[in-house]
Amino acid sequence: MAEEEIVLSELSDEDLVAQMHDDLYDGLKEEIEEGVNILLERGWAPYDVLTKSLVEGMRIVGEDFRDGILFVPEVLLSANAMKAGMGILRPLLAETGAPKIGKMVIGTVKGDIHDIGKNLVAMMMEGAGFEVINIGINNPVENYLAAIEEHQPDIIGMSALLTTTMPYMKVVIDTLKERGVRDDYIVLVGGAPLNEEFGRAIGADAYCRDAAVTVETATDLIKRRHNRRASAAG
């Protein structure tokens, strides 16, 4: 078997990126770290490493998750491998002022302590090039307001896994309305007991059934928002 072992440093750039997509798919954390370091040593810009190897790899993972080919445990392994690569790239990206698609504050709402789905969304969003502030579980409206004030996000994400806690999402949205700032943010909601009808009823911009859909929806809504602003400015 030894002769079949792939030595990452011997691969061309193109083959290495393709191999990293496979390694990310398989959740191979150490191989991803090694691949990121090799590309950086070869003079790749951190942003190119992020978008071409990690973001593209997670896009493939996200599509197969959406289509039922991959499941949560496998996607969590991929997301953790992605996180390891991001650990190397994040300080370099900060130095170079690499562009971010947008910024998201995400948390599980008050009374709810479920966080696997929310963490998966956070990691997939980060993998897609968003800056993500994960405020954890059991968040009253005050926690959202504090995070919004501190981080000035484009997107607010709320998660709930209990039918008893999902109505609290409306409390947060209504508070934003009362303060006259609801339209300043894209509000995305998700969690097992929710559906599109509920998302509309509470005044969210969209209901996202899983992490892959969240990334697609967020990217689309951010683009539309930028286009609207560009039109208004023009």
CYANA upper distance limits for C-alpha pairs under 8 A (distance plus 0.5 A):
  1 MET  CA      5 GLU  CA      7.46
  7 VAL  CA     11 LEU  CA      7.60
  8 LEU  CA     16 LEU  CA      6.88
  8 LEU  CA     34 GLU  CA      8.27
  8 LEU  CA     35 GLY  CA      7.25
  9 SER  CA     35 GLY  CA      8.43
  9 SER  CA     38 ILE  CA      7.08
 11 LEU  CA     15 ASP  CA      6.19
 11 LEU  CA     16 LEU  CA      5.88
 12 SER  CA     16 LEU  CA      6.40
 13 ASP  CA     17 VAL  CA      6.70
 13 ASP  CA     39 LEU  CA      7.89
 14 GLU  CA     18 ALA  CA      6.88
 15 ASP  CA     19 GLN  CA      6.55
 16 LEU  CA     20 MET  CA      6.59
 16 LEU  CA     35 GLY  CA      7.60
 17 VAL  CA     21 HIS  CA      6.86
 17 VAL  CA     35 GLY  CA      8.40
 17 VAL  CA     52 LYS  CA      7.74
 17 VAL  CA     53 SER  CA      5.83
 18 ALA  CA     22 ASP  CA      7.08
 18 ALA  CA     53 SER  CA      8.10
 19 GLN  CA     23 ASP  CA      6.62
 20 MET  CA     24 LEU  CA      6.38
 20 MET  CA     31 GLU  CA      8.08
 20 MET  CA     32 ILE  CA      6.69
 20 MET  CA     35 GLY  CA      7.10
 20 MET  CA     53 SER  CA      6.76
 20 MET  CA     54 LEU  CA      8.13
 20 MET  CA     57 GLY  CA      7.80
 21 HIS  CA     25 TYR  CA      6.66
 21 HIS  CA     53 SER  CA      6.82
 21 HIS  CA     54 LEU  CA      7.65
 21 HIS  CA     56 GLU  CA      7.83
 21 HIS  CA     57 GLY  CA      4.88
 21 HIS  CA     58 MET  CA      8.22
 22 ASP  CA     26 ASP  CA      6.75
 22 ASP  CA     57 GLY  CA      8.03
 23 ASP  CA     27 GLY  CA      6.55
 23 ASP  CA     28 LEU  CA      5.71
 23 ASP  CA     29 LYS  CA      8.37
 23 ASP  CA     31 GLU  CA      7.18
 23 ASP  CA     32 ILE  CA      7.10
 24 LEU  CA     28 LEU  CA      6.48
 24 LEU  CA     29 LYS  CA      8.00
 24 LEU  CA     32 ILE  CA      7.22
 24 LEU  CA     54 LEU  CA      8.04
 24 LEU  CA     57 GLY  CA      6.74
 24 LEU  CA     58 MET  CA      7.69
 24 LEU  CA     78 SER  CA      5.77
 24 LEU  CA     79 ALA  CA      8.48
 24 LEU  CA     81 ALA  CA      6.69
 24 LEU  CA     82 MET  CA      7.26
 25 TYR  CA     57 GLY  CA      7.48
 25 TYR  CA     58 MET  CA      7.99
 25 TYR  CA     60 ILE  CA      8.27
 25 TYR  CA     61 VAL  CA      6.43
 25 TYR  CA     75 VAL  CA      8.42
 25 TYR  CA     78 SER  CA      6.21
 26 ASP  CA     74 GLU  CA      8.09
 26 ASP  CA     77 LEU  CA      7.96
 26 ASP  CA     78 SER  CA      6.93
 27 GLY  CA     74 GLU  CA      7.70
 27 GLY  CA     75 VAL  CA      8.27
 27 GLY  CA     76 LEU  CA      8.48
 27 GLY  CA     77 LEU  CA      5.05
 27 GLY  CA     78 SER  CA      4.50
 27 GLY  CA     79 ALA  CA      7.85
 27 GLY  CA     80 ASN  CA      7.61
 27 GLY  CA     81 ALA  CA      5.91
 28 LEU  CA     32 ILE  CA      6.86
 28 LEU  CA     77 LEU  CA      8.17
 28 LEU  CA     78 SER  CA      7.82
 28 LEU  CA     81 ALA  CA      6.40
 29 LYS  CA     33 GLU  CA      6.88
 29 LYS  CA     78 SER  CA      8.45
 29 LYS  CA     80 ASN  CA      7.41
 29 LYS  CA     81 ALA  CA      4.51
 29 LYS  CA     82 MET  CA      7.87
 29 LYS  CA     84 ALA  CA      6.80
 29 LYS  CA     85 GLY  CA      8.28
 30 GLU  CA     34 GLU  CA      6.68
 30 GLU  CA     81 ALA  CA      8.08
 30 GLU  CA     84 ALA  CA      8.46
 31 GLU  CA     35 GLY  CA      6.53
 32 ILE  CA     36 VAL  CA      6.61
 32 ILE  CA     81 ALA  CA      6.88
 32 ILE  CA     82 MET  CA      7.85
 32 ILE  CA     84 ALA  CA      7.85
 32 ILE  CA     85 GLY  CA      6.47
 33 GLU  CA     37 ASN  CA      6.76
 33 GLU  CA     81 ALA  CA      8.45
 33 GLU  CA     84 ALA  CA      6.76
 33 GLU  CA     85 GLY  CA      5.63
 33 GLU  CA     88 ILE  CA      7.99
 34 GLU  CA     38 ILE  CA      6.67
 35 GLY  CA     39 LEU  CA      6.79
 36 VAL  CA     40 LEU  CA      6.76
 36 VAL  CA     49 VAL  CA      7.21
 36 VAL  CA     85 GLY  CA      6.81
 36 VAL  CA     88 ILE  CA      8.17
 37 ASN  CA     41 GLU  CA      6.59
 37 ASN  CA     88 ILE  CA      8.44
 38 ILE  CA     42 ARG  CA      6.74
 39 LEU  CA     43 GLY  CA      7.10
 39 LEU  CA     44 TRP  CA      6.02
 39 LEU  CA     49 VAL  CA      7.38
 40 LEU  CA     44 TRP  CA      5.45
 40 LEU  CA     45 ALA  CA      7.32
 40 LEU  CA     46 PRO  CA      7.36
 40 LEU  CA     49 VAL  CA      8.04
 44 TRP  CA     48 ASP  CA      7.04
 44 TRP  CA     49 VAL  CA      7.02
 45 ALA  CA     49 VAL  CA      6.95
 46 PRO  CA     50 LEU  CA      6.70
 46 PRO  CA     89 LEU  CA      6.56
 46 PRO  CA     92 LEU  CA      6.90
 46 PRO  CA     93 LEU  CA      6.54
 47 TYR  CA     51 THR  CA      6.67
 47 TYR  CA     93 LEU  CA      7.03
 47 TYR  CA     98 ALA  CA      6.75
 48 ASP  CA     52 LYS  CA      6.16
 48 ASP  CA     53 SER  CA      8.28
 49 VAL  CA     53 SER  CA      6.05
 49 VAL  CA     54 LEU  CA      7.45
 50 LEU  CA     54 LEU  CA      5.60
 50 LEU  CA     55 VAL  CA      6.48
 50 LEU  CA     86 MET  CA      8.13
 50 LEU  CA     89 LEU  CA      7.86
 50 LEU  CA    127 GLY  CA      8.48
 50 LEU  CA    129 GLY  CA      8.47
 51 THR  CA     55 VAL  CA      5.25
 51 THR  CA     56 GLU  CA      6.65
 51 THR  CA    128 ALA  CA      8.28
 51 THR  CA    129 GLY  CA      8.04
 52 LYS  CA     56 GLU  CA      6.03
 52 LYS  CA     57 GLY  CA      8.31
 53 SER  CA     57 GLY  CA      6.37
 54 LEU  CA     58 MET  CA      6.60
 54 LEU  CA     82 MET  CA      6.89
 54 LEU  CA     85 GLY  CA      8.11
 54 LEU  CA    127 GLY  CA      7.19
 55 VAL  CA     59 ARG  CA      6.60
 55 VAL  CA    127 GLY  CA      5.68
 55 VAL  CA    128 ALA  CA      5.65
 55 VAL  CA    129 GLY  CA      7.60
 56 GLU  CA     60 ILE  CA      7.10
 57 GLY  CA     61 VAL  CA      6.99
 58 MET  CA     62 GLY  CA      6.37
 58 MET  CA     78 SER  CA      8.06
 58 MET  CA     79 ALA  CA      8.24
 58 MET  CA     82 MET  CA      8.23
 58 MET  CA    124 MET  CA      7.62
 58 MET  CA    127 GLY  CA      7.05
 58 MET  CA    128 ALA  CA      7.97
 59 ARG  CA     63 GLU  CA      6.70
 59 ARG  CA    128 ALA  CA      8.04
 59 ARG  CA    212 ALA  CA      8.46
 60 ILE  CA     64 ASP  CA      6.87
 61 VAL  CA     65 PHE  CA      6.59
 61 VAL  CA     70 LEU  CA      7.99
 61 VAL  CA     75 VAL  CA      7.46
 61 VAL  CA     78 SER  CA      8.07
 62 GLY  CA     66 ARG  CA      6.60
 62 GLY  CA     75 VAL  CA      8.43
 62 GLY  CA    124 MET  CA      8.33
 62 GLY  CA    211 ALA  CA      7.84
 62 GLY  CA    212 ALA  CA      5.26
 63 GLU  CA     67 ASP  CA      6.67
 63 GLU  CA    212 ALA  CA      7.09
 64 ASP  CA     68 GLY  CA      6.64
 64 ASP  CA     69 ILE  CA      5.50
 64 ASP  CA     70 LEU  CA      6.04
 65 PHE  CA     69 ILE  CA      6.30
 65 PHE  CA     70 LEU  CA      5.07
 65 PHE  CA     71 PHE  CA      6.45
 65 PHE  CA     72 VAL  CA      8.20
 65 PHE  CA     75 VAL  CA      7.68
 65 PHE  CA    212 ALA  CA      7.57
 66 ARG  CA     70 LEU  CA      8.43
 66 ARG  CA    210 ASP  CA      7.80
 66 ARG  CA    212 ALA  CA      6.55
 66 ARG  CA    213 VAL  CA      7.77
 70 LEU  CA     74 GLU  CA      6.77
 70 LEU  CA     75 VAL  CA      7.23
 71 PHE  CA     75 VAL  CA      6.67
 72 VAL  CA     76 LEU  CA      6.51
 73 PRO  CA     77 LEU  CA      6.96
 74 GLU  CA     78 SER  CA      6.91
 75 VAL  CA     79 ALA  CA      6.50
 75 VAL  CA    120 LEU  CA      8.35
 76 LEU  CA     80 ASN  CA      6.56
 76 LEU  CA    120 LEU  CA      7.03
 77 LEU  CA     81 ALA  CA      6.77
 78 SER  CA     82 MET  CA      6.64
 79 ALA  CA     83 LYS  CA      6.54
 79 ALA  CA    120 LEU  CA      7.61
 79 ALA  CA    123 MET  CA      6.42
 79 ALA  CA    124 MET  CA      7.18
 79 ALA  CA    127 GLY  CA      8.46
 80 ASN  CA     84 ALA  CA      6.79
 80 ASN  CA    123 MET  CA      8.48
 81 ALA  CA     85 GLY  CA      7.02
 82 MET  CA     86 MET  CA      6.63
 82 MET  CA    123 MET  CA      8.44
 82 MET  CA    127 GLY  CA      7.33
 83 LYS  CA     87 GLY  CA      6.59
 83 LYS  CA    123 MET  CA      7.64
 83 LYS  CA    127 GLY  CA      8.43
 84 ALA  CA     88 ILE  CA      7.46
 85 GLY  CA     89 LEU  CA      6.96
 86 MET  CA     90 ARG  CA      6.01
 87 GLY  CA     91 PRO  CA      8.17
 88 ILE  CA     92 LEU  CA      7.99
 89 LEU  CA     93 LEU  CA      6.45
 90 ARG  CA     94 ALA  CA      6.69
 91 PRO  CA     95 GLU  CA      6.83
 92 LEU  CA     96 THR  CA      6.86
 93 LEU  CA     97 GLY  CA      6.43
 93 LEU  CA     98 ALA  CA      5.82
 94 ALA  CA     98 ALA  CA      7.16
100 LYS  CA    129 GLY  CA      6.23
100 LYS  CA    130 PHE  CA      6.11
100 LYS  CA    131 GLU  CA      7.08
101 ILE  CA    129 GLY  CA      6.29
101 ILE  CA    130 PHE  CA      5.79
101 ILE  CA    131 GLU  CA      8.29
101 ILE  CA    219 THR  CA      8.05
101 ILE  CA    222 ILE  CA      8.19
102 GLY  CA    129 GLY  CA      8.25
102 GLY  CA    130 PHE  CA      5.63
102 GLY  CA    131 GLU  CA      6.79
102 GLY  CA    153 PRO  CA      8.00
102 GLY  CA    154 ASP  CA      6.61
102 GLY  CA    155 ILE  CA      8.23
102 GLY  CA    222 ILE  CA      7.66
103 LYS  CA    130 PHE  CA      6.11
103 LYS  CA    131 GLU  CA      5.14
103 LYS  CA    132 VAL  CA      6.38
103 LYS  CA    133 ILE  CA      8.33
103 LYS  CA    152 GLN  CA      8.39
103 LYS  CA    153 PRO  CA      5.29
103 LYS  CA    154 ASP  CA      5.80
103 LYS  CA    155 ILE  CA      6.80
104 MET  CA    130 PHE  CA      7.56
104 MET  CA    131 GLU  CA      6.73
104 MET  CA    132 VAL  CA      5.36
104 MET  CA    133 ILE  CA      6.61
104 MET  CA    153 PRO  CA      5.73
104 MET  CA    154 ASP  CA      6.50
104 MET  CA    155 ILE  CA      5.07
104 MET  CA    156 ILE  CA      6.25
104 MET  CA    157 GLY  CA      7.48
105 VAL  CA    132 VAL  CA      6.51
105 VAL  CA    133 ILE  CA      5.25
105 VAL  CA    134 ASN  CA      6.54
105 VAL  CA    135 ILE  CA      7.60
105 VAL  CA    144 TYR  CA      8.35
105 VAL  CA    147 ALA  CA      7.45
105 VAL  CA    148 ILE  CA      7.61
105 VAL  CA    151 HIS  CA      8.36
105 VAL  CA    153 PRO  CA      6.73
105 VAL  CA    155 ILE  CA      6.85
105 VAL  CA    156 ILE  CA      5.52
105 VAL  CA    157 GLY  CA      6.57
106 ILE  CA    118 LYS  CA      8.03
106 ILE  CA    122 ALA  CA      7.71
106 ILE  CA    132 VAL  CA      7.81
106 ILE  CA    133 ILE  CA      6.77
106 ILE  CA    134 ASN  CA      5.53
106 ILE  CA    135 ILE  CA      6.60
106 ILE  CA    136 GLY  CA      8.14
106 ILE  CA    156 ILE  CA      6.40
106 ILE  CA    157 GLY  CA      4.84
106 ILE  CA    158 MET  CA      6.36
106 ILE  CA    159 SER  CA      8.34
107 GLY  CA    118 LYS  CA      7.44
107 GLY  CA    134 ASN  CA      6.43
107 GLY  CA    135 ILE  CA      5.56
107 GLY  CA    136 GLY  CA      5.59
107 GLY  CA    137 ILE  CA      6.37
107 GLY  CA    138 ASN  CA      8.40
107 GLY  CA    139 ASN  CA      7.23
107 GLY  CA    144 TYR  CA      8.49
107 GLY  CA    157 GLY  CA      6.93
107 GLY  CA    158 MET  CA      5.90
107 GLY  CA    159 SER  CA      6.75
108 THR  CA    112 ASP  CA      6.84
108 THR  CA    113 ILE  CA      7.45
108 THR  CA    114 HIS  CA      7.48
108 THR  CA    115 ASP  CA      7.29
108 THR  CA    118 LYS  CA      7.49
108 THR  CA    135 ILE  CA      8.46
108 THR  CA    136 GLY  CA      6.76
108 THR  CA    137 ILE  CA      5.03
108 THR  CA    138 ASN  CA      6.28
108 THR  CA    139 ASN  CA      6.64
108 THR  CA    158 MET  CA      6.16
108 THR  CA    159 SER  CA      5.03
108 THR  CA    160 ALA  CA      6.30
109 VAL  CA    137 ILE  CA      6.95
109 VAL  CA    138 ASN  CA      5.62
109 VAL  CA    139 ASN  CA      5.19
109 VAL  CA    140 PRO  CA      6.90
109 VAL  CA    158 MET  CA      6.87
109 VAL  CA    159 SER  CA      6.70
109 VAL  CA    160 ALA  CA      6.64
109 VAL  CA    165 THR  CA      7.43
109 VAL  CA    166 MET  CA      8.11
109 VAL  CA    168 TYR  CA      7.17
109 VAL  CA    169 MET  CA      7.30
110 LYS  CA    137 ILE  CA      7.81
110 LYS  CA    138 ASN  CA      4.50
110 LYS  CA    139 ASN  CA      4.86
110 LYS  CA    140 PRO  CA      5.27
110 LYS  CA    141 VAL  CA      8.28
110 LYS  CA    165 THR  CA      7.33
110 LYS  CA    168 TYR  CA      7.41
111 GLY  CA    138 ASN  CA      5.62
111 GLY  CA    139 ASN  CA      8.04
111 GLY  CA    165 THR  CA      6.51
112 ASP  CA    137 ILE  CA      7.00
112 ASP  CA    138 ASN  CA      5.58
112 ASP  CA    160 ALA  CA      6.87
112 ASP  CA    161 LEU  CA      7.55
112 ASP  CA    162 LEU  CA      7.45
112 ASP  CA    165 THR  CA      6.74
113 ILE  CA    137 ILE  CA      5.62
113 ILE  CA    138 ASN  CA      6.07
114 HIS  CA    118 LYS  CA      8.34
114 HIS  CA    137 ILE  CA      7.29
114 HIS  CA    160 ALA  CA      7.81
114 HIS  CA    161 LEU  CA      7.02
115 ASP  CA    119 ASN  CA      6.32
115 ASP  CA    136 GLY  CA      7.72
115 ASP  CA    137 ILE  CA      7.00
116 ILE  CA    120 LEU  CA      6.64
117 GLY  CA    121 VAL  CA      6.78
117 GLY  CA    191 GLY  CA      7.96
117 GLY  CA    210 ASP  CA      8.33
117 GLY  CA    211 ALA  CA      8.06
118 LYS  CA    122 ALA  CA      6.70
118 LYS  CA    159 SER  CA      6.78
119 ASN  CA    123 MET  CA      6.65
119 ASN  CA    134 ASN  CA      8.24
120 LEU  CA    124 MET  CA      6.58
120 LEU  CA    211 ALA  CA      6.93
121 VAL  CA    125 MET  CA      6.44
121 VAL  CA    210 ASP  CA      7.99
121 VAL  CA    211 ALA  CA      5.03
121 VAL  CA    212 ALA  CA      8.21
121 VAL  CA    214 THR  CA      7.54
121 VAL  CA    215 VAL  CA      8.31
122 ALA  CA    126 GLU  CA      6.64
122 ALA  CA    132 VAL  CA      6.80
122 ALA  CA    134 ASN  CA      7.32
123 MET  CA    127 GLY  CA      6.53
124 MET  CA    128 ALA  CA      6.72
124 MET  CA    211 ALA  CA      7.01
124 MET  CA    212 ALA  CA      7.80
124 MET  CA    215 VAL  CA      7.49
125 MET  CA    129 GLY  CA      7.13
125 MET  CA    130 PHE  CA      6.06
125 MET  CA    131 GLU  CA      8.23
125 MET  CA    132 VAL  CA      7.59
125 MET  CA    211 ALA  CA      8.41
125 MET  CA    214 THR  CA      8.27
125 MET  CA    215 VAL  CA      6.21
126 GLU  CA    130 PHE  CA      5.29
126 GLU  CA    131 GLU  CA      6.36
126 GLU  CA    132 VAL  CA      6.53
128 ALA  CA    215 VAL  CA      7.51
135 ILE  CA    139 ASN  CA      8.22
135 ILE  CA    143 ASN  CA      8.33
135 ILE  CA    147 ALA  CA      8.20
139 ASN  CA    143 ASN  CA      6.23
139 ASN  CA    144 TYR  CA      7.58
140 PRO  CA    144 TYR  CA      7.59
141 VAL  CA    145 LEU  CA      6.77
141 VAL  CA    171 VAL  CA      7.75
141 VAL  CA    172 VAL  CA      5.84
141 VAL  CA    175 THR  CA      8.26
142 GLU  CA    146 ALA  CA      6.57
143 ASN  CA    147 ALA  CA      6.66
144 TYR  CA    148 ILE  CA      6.50
144 TYR  CA    172 VAL  CA      8.20
145 LEU  CA    149 GLU  CA      6.60
146 ALA  CA    150 GLU  CA      6.63
147 ALA  CA    151 HIS  CA      6.34
147 ALA  CA    152 GLN  CA      8.25
148 ILE  CA    152 GLN  CA      5.65
148 ILE  CA    153 PRO  CA      6.68
153 PRO  CA    185 TYR  CA      7.84
154 ASP  CA    184 ASP  CA      8.08
154 ASP  CA    185 TYR  CA      5.85
154 ASP  CA    186 ILE  CA      6.70
154 ASP  CA    222 ILE  CA      8.32
155 ILE  CA    185 TYR  CA      5.99
155 ILE  CA    186 ILE  CA      5.09
155 ILE  CA    187 VAL  CA      6.31
155 ILE  CA    188 LEU  CA      7.75
155 ILE  CA    218 ALA  CA      8.27
156 ILE  CA    185 TYR  CA      7.18
156 ILE  CA    186 ILE  CA      6.65
156 ILE  CA    187 VAL  CA      5.34
156 ILE  CA    188 LEU  CA      6.72
157 GLY  CA    187 VAL  CA      6.48
157 GLY  CA    188 LEU  CA      5.34
157 GLY  CA    189 VAL  CA      6.24
157 GLY  CA    190 GLY  CA      8.41
158 MET  CA    169 MET  CA      7.34
158 MET  CA    187 VAL  CA      8.33
158 MET  CA    188 LEU  CA      6.94
158 MET  CA    189 VAL  CA      5.37
158 MET  CA    190 GLY  CA      6.99
159 SER  CA    166 MET  CA      8.38
159 SER  CA    189 VAL  CA      6.38
159 SER  CA    190 GLY  CA      5.52
159 SER  CA    191 GLY  CA      5.92
160 ALA  CA    165 THR  CA      6.73
160 ALA  CA    166 MET  CA      5.89
160 ALA  CA    190 GLY  CA      7.18
160 ALA  CA    191 GLY  CA      5.53
160 ALA  CA    192 ALA  CA      7.97
160 ALA  CA    193 PRO  CA      8.25
161 LEU  CA    165 THR  CA      7.98
161 LEU  CA    166 MET  CA      7.84
161 LEU  CA    191 GLY  CA      5.64
161 LEU  CA    192 ALA  CA      6.02
161 LEU  CA    193 PRO  CA      6.72
162 LEU  CA    166 MET  CA      6.80
162 LEU  CA    192 ALA  CA      8.36
162 LEU  CA    193 PRO  CA      7.11
163 THR  CA    167 PRO  CA      8.14
163 THR  CA    193 PRO  CA      6.57
165 THR  CA    169 MET  CA      8.35
166 MET  CA    193 PRO  CA      8.39
166 MET  CA    194 LEU  CA      8.00
167 PRO  CA    171 VAL  CA      7.72
168 TYR  CA    172 VAL  CA      7.21
169 MET  CA    173 ILE  CA      6.92
169 MET  CA    189 VAL  CA      8.39
169 MET  CA    202 ILE  CA      7.92
170 LYS  CA    174 ASP  CA      6.34
170 LYS  CA    202 ILE  CA      5.64
170 LYS  CA    203 GLY  CA      7.90
171 VAL  CA    175 THR  CA      6.60
172 VAL  CA    176 LEU  CA      6.90
173 ILE  CA    177 LYS  CA      6.82
173 ILE  CA    182 ARG  CA      7.43
173 ILE  CA    202 ILE  CA      7.91
173 ILE  CA    203 GLY  CA      7.46
173 ILE  CA    204 ALA  CA      7.91
174 ASP  CA    178 GLU  CA      6.64
175 THR  CA    179 ARG  CA      6.79
176 LEU  CA    180 GLY  CA      6.79
176 LEU  CA    181 VAL  CA      5.90
176 LEU  CA    182 ARG  CA      5.23
177 LYS  CA    181 VAL  CA      6.49
177 LYS  CA    182 ARG  CA      5.36
181 VAL  CA    185 TYR  CA      8.02
186 ILE  CA    204 ALA  CA      8.38
186 ILE  CA    205 ASP  CA      6.59
186 ILE  CA    221 LEU  CA      8.08
187 VAL  CA    204 ALA  CA      5.75
187 VAL  CA    205 ASP  CA      5.73
187 VAL  CA    206 ALA  CA      7.41
188 LEU  CA    204 ALA  CA      6.55
188 LEU  CA    205 ASP  CA      6.42
188 LEU  CA    206 ALA  CA      5.65
188 LEU  CA    207 TYR  CA      6.41
188 LEU  CA    208 CYS  CA      7.37
188 LEU  CA    214 THR  CA      8.31
188 LEU  CA    218 ALA  CA      8.50
189 VAL  CA    199 GLY  CA      7.23
189 VAL  CA    204 ALA  CA      7.31
189 VAL  CA    206 ALA  CA      7.03
189 VAL  CA    207 TYR  CA      5.49
189 VAL  CA    208 CYS  CA      6.69
190 GLY  CA    194 LEU  CA      6.87
190 GLY  CA    207 TYR  CA      6.20
190 GLY  CA    208 CYS  CA      5.67
190 GLY  CA    209 ARG  CA      6.42
190 GLY  CA    210 ASP  CA      7.72
191 GLY  CA    209 ARG  CA      7.34
191 GLY  CA    210 ASP  CA      8.30
192 ALA  CA    209 ARG  CA      8.05
194 LEU  CA    198 PHE  CA      6.69
194 LEU  CA    199 GLY  CA      7.79
194 LEU  CA    207 TYR  CA      8.15
195 ASN  CA    199 GLY  CA      6.89
195 ASN  CA    207 TYR  CA      6.99
195 ASN  CA    209 ARG  CA      8.02
196 GLU  CA    200 ARG  CA      6.76
196 GLU  CA    206 ALA  CA      7.77
196 GLU  CA    207 TYR  CA      5.80
196 GLU  CA    208 CYS  CA      8.49
197 GLU  CA    201 ALA  CA      6.62
198 PHE  CA    202 ILE  CA      6.82
198 PHE  CA    207 TYR  CA      8.50
199 GLY  CA    203 GLY  CA      6.90
199 GLY  CA    204 ALA  CA      5.77
199 GLY  CA    205 ASP  CA      7.93
199 GLY  CA    206 ALA  CA      6.64
199 GLY  CA    207 TYR  CA      5.70
200 ARG  CA    204 ALA  CA      6.33
200 ARG  CA    205 ASP  CA      7.81
200 ARG  CA    206 ALA  CA      7.72
200 ARG  CA    207 TYR  CA      8.36
206 ALA  CA    217 THR  CA      8.18
208 CYS  CA    213 VAL  CA      6.20
208 CYS  CA    214 THR  CA      5.71
208 CYS  CA    217 THR  CA      7.97
209 ARG  CA    213 VAL  CA      6.94
209 ARG  CA    214 THR  CA      7.93
210 ASP  CA    214 THR  CA      6.72
211 ALA  CA    215 VAL  CA      6.89
212 ALA  CA    216 GLU  CA      6.93
213 VAL  CA    217 THR  CA      6.43
214 THR  CA    218 ALA  CA      6.36
215 VAL  CA    219 THR  CA      6.53
216 GLU  CA    220 ASP  CA      6.64
217 THR  CA    221 LEU  CA      6.57
218 ALA  CA    222 ILE  CA      6.50
219 THR  CA    223 LYS  CA      6.72
220 ASP  CA    224 ARG  CA      6.78
221 LEU  CA    225 ARG  CA      6.60
222 ILE  CA    226 HIS  CA      6.68
223 LYS  CA    227 ASN  CA      6.62
224 ARG  CA    228 ARG  CA      6.64
225 ARG  CA    229 ARG  CA      6.72
226 HIS  CA    230 ALA  CA      6.54
227 ASN  CA    231 SER  CA      6.62
228 ARG  CA    232 ALA  CA      6.63
229 ARG  CA    233 ALA  CA      6.53
230 ALA  CA    234 GLY  CA      6.53
